[in-house]
């Protein structure tokens, strides 16, 4: 199953393919070229979120090209 979602190059947020700008940071720099993602439910309690600089709950790509 192919994933048609896009990822923001600025904040790595995974977004729906029909958006023009990232709802998390507002950037219009979106890409289809990404790999892997993590879902952060409680960023204030997550070491991964801290390492990634994530402050809002959501899905974030691990690798963005």
WOWOJO-V397568 format. One record per residue. N is the residue number from 0. RES is the residue in one small letter. SS is DSSP state (~ for helix, > for strand, _ for the rest). OMEGA is omega in degrees with one decimal (999 if undefined). Layout:
n=N res=RES ss=SS omega=OMEGA
n=N res=RES ss=SS omega=OMEGA
//
This chain:
n=0 res=x ss=_ omega=179.9
n=1 res=x ss=_ omega=178.7
n=2 res=x ss=_ omega=-177.4
n=3 res=x ss=_ omega=179.0
n=4 res=x ss=_ omega=177.9
n=5 res=x ss=> omega=177.0
n=6 res=x ss=> omega=176.2
n=7 res=x ss=> omega=178.9
n=8 res=x ss=_ omega=-177.5
n=9 res=x ss=_ omega=-174.4
n=10 res=x ss=_ omega=178.1
n=11 res=x ss=_ omega=178.0
n=12 res=x ss=> omega=177.4
n=13 res=x ss=> omega=-175.6
n=14 res=x ss=> omega=177.2
n=15 res=x ss=_ omega=-176.1
n=16 res=x ss=_ omega=-177.0
n=17 res=x ss=_ omega=179.2
n=18 res=x ss=_ omega=178.7
n=19 res=x ss=_ omega=-179.5
n=20 res=x ss=_ omega=-179.9
n=21 res=x ss=_ omega=178.1
n=22 res=x ss=_ omega=-179.4
n=23 res=x ss=_ omega=-176.0
n=24 res=x ss=_ omega=178.0
n=25 res=x ss=_ omega=-179.3
n=26 res=x ss=_ omega=175.4
n=27 res=x ss=_ omega=179.1
n=28 res=x ss=_ omega=-177.7
n=29 res=x ss=> omega=-178.1
n=30 res=x ss=> omega=173.4
n=31 res=x ss=_ omega=-173.0
n=32 res=x ss=_ omega=-178.4
n=33 res=x ss=> omega=-179.2
n=34 res=x ss=> omega=175.9
n=35 res=x ss=> omega=174.7
n=36 res=x ss=> omega=179.0
n=37 res=x ss=> omega=175.7
n=38 res=x ss=> omega=-179.2
n=39 res=x ss=> omega=-179.4
n=40 res=x ss=_ omega=-177.1
n=41 res=x ss=_ omega=-175.0
n=42 res=x ss=~ omega=-179.4
n=43 res=x ss=~ omega=180.0
n=44 res=x ss=~ omega=-171.8
n=45 res=x ss=_ omega=175.0
n=46 res=x ss=~ omega=177.8
n=47 res=x ss=~ omega=178.3
n=48 res=x ss=~ omega=179.2
n=49 res=x ss=~ omega=-179.8
n=50 res=x ss=~ omega=-179.3
n=51 res=x ss=~ omega=-177.4
n=52 res=x ss=_ omega=-177.7
n=53 res=x ss=_ omega=178.9
n=54 res=x ss=_ omega=-179.4
n=55 res=x ss=_ omega=175.1
n=56 res=x ss=_ omega=177.8
n=57 res=x ss=> omega=178.6
n=58 res=x ss=> omega=-176.9
n=59 res=x ss=> omega=179.1
n=60 res=x ss=> omega=178.2
n=61 res=x ss=> omega=-179.1
n=62 res=x ss=> omega=178.8
n=63 res=x ss=> omega=-179.9
n=64 res=x ss=_ omega=999
//
